[in-house]
Amino acid sequence: MMAKLRVGTRGSDLALWQTNWVSERLREVHSGLVIERIIIKTHGDLAVSQRFDADWPVGGFVGAIEQALSGNEIDFAVHSYKDMQTAQTAGLVIAAIPEREVVHDVLVTREDVELADVGGGFRVGTSSPRRIAQFRRHADVEIVELRGNVPTRVKKLKSGDFDGVVLAAAGMKRLGIEVPHRIDLSVDQFVPAPAQGALAIQTRETGEARALIGVLDHAPTRQRIDAERAFLATIGAGCHVPVGAFCEFQGEGLFLHGQLFSEDYSRLAEGVEVGTDPLTVGKELAQTLLEELG
């Protein structure tokens, strides 16, 4: 009997690209697999002007999709992992984390400039507390609130309201977006969001979908993401907390670099932790930075 799965996704260009990419990988592995795509609007799609502050709901970009998955309206979902809340939703699992894409941020500018010249009222468009904190630490910049999908933010830059906008390199690469002026930001100074560049393929704990999708899991990527997410969970951070974490392998161990800013962006705790167990590495670095920040 030919297997059929229903996948839930947001309707943005990037979400659709990611869902189509996962669907293609699954069809390559499972011959004859039929996948029906169902577009679901989330809070993040409807509340396009709401800021990422303390009033932003937990799971704002994934909650409606998880409800559909729990309610058996879809069989799996494809999320940008950095949009996921840290607490796992009862009855649901991350069945696969494919190999991670590039993780760094990009400053897309209207004119050709060097990062060292960004300052003196340079207008940076972003709504991410982490990016705001990092750019304020870098230089005297003016932050202009900016939300929207990747193409929308690039379009707004061309309108002249900003001198530069900050985007994830992974989204630009996946959508094939080329721009004349860009600065690739170092992950050492501009530590990315935990799980940036990674996809989370979510299913119910039981059922055929989990087994079919599990073949796409990339174990090394899962270890790195587990460390970053453990760091995030221990801090208790949501969208309104300025925090960055990036884990990579050094030899046979994990090397986790984290940044934790105070909510008013005025103070920074930064450090690294090494080890072999992802959850321990993430938890210990978070505890260290929380103590340092006070």
Secondary structure, 3 states (H helix, E strand, C coil): CCCEEEEEECCCHHHHHHHHHHHHHHHHHCCCCEEEEEECCCHHHHCCCCCCCCCCCCCCCCHHHHHHHHCCCCCEEEEEHHHCCCCCCCCEEEEECCCCCCCCEEEEECCCCCHHHCCCCEEEECCCHHHHHHHHHHCCEEEECCCCCHHHHHHHHHCCCCCEEEEEHHHHHHHCCCCCCEEECCCCCCCCCCCCCCEEEEEECCCHHHHHHHHHCCHHHHHHHHHHHHHHHHHCCCCCCCEEEEEEEECCEEEEEEEEECCCCCCEEEEEEEECCHHHHHHHHHHHHHHHHC
